[in-house]
Amino acid sequence: MDERVVRKLLLEQDLGWDPTGRVEVRRITMAPNAAAGRHRHNGPVLGTIERGSVLFQVEGGDAVVLGAGQAFAEPADAVIEHFDATDEGVVFTAVFLLRAGEQGELELLD
């Protein structure tokens, strides 16, 4: 094995999801203190924080602050209570797993 290549598992997540027909990968930038609002997605969303940090909470779970290099999972149809940029803002990559023909959607709830 080449010692110049380091592979680190950031997230292992059971999706409980039908076979994926499409994938969208997005880089998203949120200004300092911007909040996504209480929401849910039509498919699982997995991602990593590139820089900055975010307050993250799935309904029923603990609120955590995620920083650069950390990963997150938003299960399909789960209510996301918080995905709020901190005072430094955040840039993250999000991978949307979708069924064939679907587009990634964010449904605001409140």
Backbone torsions as a table, in degrees:
resi	resn	phi	psi	omega
1	MET	NA	138.4	-179.4
2	ASP	-74.2	115.6	-178.1
3	GLU	-72.9	-8.2	178.4
4	ARG	-83.1	-9.0	179.4
5	VAL	-111.2	121.9	-179.9
6	VAL	-112.6	126.2	178.0
7	ARG	-114.4	125.5	-177.8
8	LYS	-127.0	125.5	176.5
9	LEU	-71.4	120.4	180.0
10	LEU	-96.4	-31.6	-176.3
11	LEU	-158.1	134.5	170.8
12	GLU	-124.5	120.8	-170.7
13	GLN	-138.0	125.9	171.5
14	ASP	-77.0	122.0	-174.3
15	LEU	-88.2	-27.6	-176.9
16	GLY	52.5	46.6	-168.5
17	TRP	-130.4	144.2	175.0
18	ASP	-59.6	164.1	179.7
19	PRO	-53.5	136.3	-179.4
20	THR	-78.3	131.4	177.7
21	GLY	-104.6	-20.5	-178.8
22	ARG	-145.6	153.4	174.1
23	VAL	-134.3	133.6	171.1
24	GLU	-116.5	132.3	176.6
25	VAL	-115.9	123.4	-176.2
26	ARG	-126.7	142.6	168.1
27	ARG	-101.2	125.4	-174.0
28	ILE	-122.9	133.3	179.0
29	THR	-116.8	129.0	176.8
30	MET	-119.5	131.8	178.6
31	ALA	-65.1	160.9	177.1
32	PRO	-51.3	133.6	177.1
33	ASN	65.0	11.6	174.9
34	ALA	-73.8	143.4	179.8
35	ALA	-123.0	137.3	178.4
36	ALA	-71.3	-21.3	-175.4
37	GLY	84.6	159.4	178.5
38	ARG	-63.5	126.1	-171.9
39	HIS	-156.4	175.7	170.7
40	ARG	-148.8	163.1	-179.9
41	HIS	-117.6	157.6	-179.3
42	ASN	-82.4	-1.4	176.3
43	GLY	-154.8	168.0	178.6
44	PRO	-62.7	145.0	175.1
45	VAL	-126.2	126.6	177.9
46	LEU	-119.7	147.3	-179.4
47	GLY	-163.7	174.0	175.9
48	THR	-134.3	144.9	177.0
49	ILE	-82.8	125.1	179.1
50	GLU	-87.1	-47.4	176.3
51	ARG	-155.1	157.8	-174.6
52	GLY	81.8	-160.1	179.7
53	SER	-154.5	164.9	-175.3
54	VAL	-144.4	142.6	169.7
55	LEU	-85.9	122.2	-173.1
56	PHE	-125.0	133.8	176.6
57	GLN	-153.2	124.7	170.6
58	VAL	-90.9	139.8	-178.8
59	GLU	-48.9	130.7	179.9
60	GLY	87.3	-9.3	-179.8
61	GLY	-106.5	175.5	178.6
62	ASP	-78.9	147.3	172.1
63	ALA	-78.9	133.6	179.5
64	VAL	-134.1	152.4	173.2
65	VAL	-98.8	123.5	179.3
66	LEU	-106.5	134.5	179.5
67	GLY	-117.6	-176.8	-177.3
68	ALA	-50.5	131.4	178.8
69	GLY	90.6	-10.1	-179.7
70	GLN	-91.5	153.4	-176.2
71	ALA	-112.3	158.3	178.0
72	PHE	-140.4	160.3	176.3
73	ALA	-136.7	130.6	174.4
74	GLU	-116.1	104.7	-178.7
75	PRO	-62.2	152.1	177.3
76	ALA	-55.6	133.4	175.7
77	ASP	66.0	3.1	176.2
78	ALA	-75.5	146.3	177.2
79	VAL	-81.8	125.4	176.8
80	ILE	-99.2	109.8	-177.8
81	GLU	-72.2	-41.0	-178.1
82	HIS	-140.0	131.7	161.4
83	PHE	-143.3	78.2	-168.5
84	ASP	-116.6	123.1	176.4
85	ALA	-63.3	142.9	175.0
86	THR	-81.2	-171.4	-177.0
87	ASP	-69.6	-6.2	175.4
88	GLU	-98.2	-2.9	-175.7
89	GLY	74.8	-180.0	-178.8
90	VAL	-153.8	145.4	169.0
91	VAL	-125.5	128.9	-179.0
92	PHE	-142.4	158.4	173.4
93	THR	-104.7	131.4	179.5
94	ALA	-122.0	134.7	177.7
95	VAL	-111.4	116.4	-179.4
96	PHE	-98.3	118.0	176.1
97	LEU	-92.8	126.1	-171.6
98	LEU	-134.4	156.7	172.1
99	ARG	-77.4	158.2	179.7
100	ALA	-52.6	132.5	176.8
101	GLY	85.4	-8.7	-179.7
102	GLU	-88.3	152.6	170.4
103	GLN	-108.2	148.3	176.5
104	GLY	-64.3	133.2	-178.5
105	GLU	-128.7	147.8	172.9
106	LEU	-122.2	116.8	179.3
107	GLU	-101.8	114.2	176.8
108	LEU	-74.8	140.0	-171.3
109	LEU	-109.6	-20.4	-178.7
110	ASP	-126.7	NA	NA
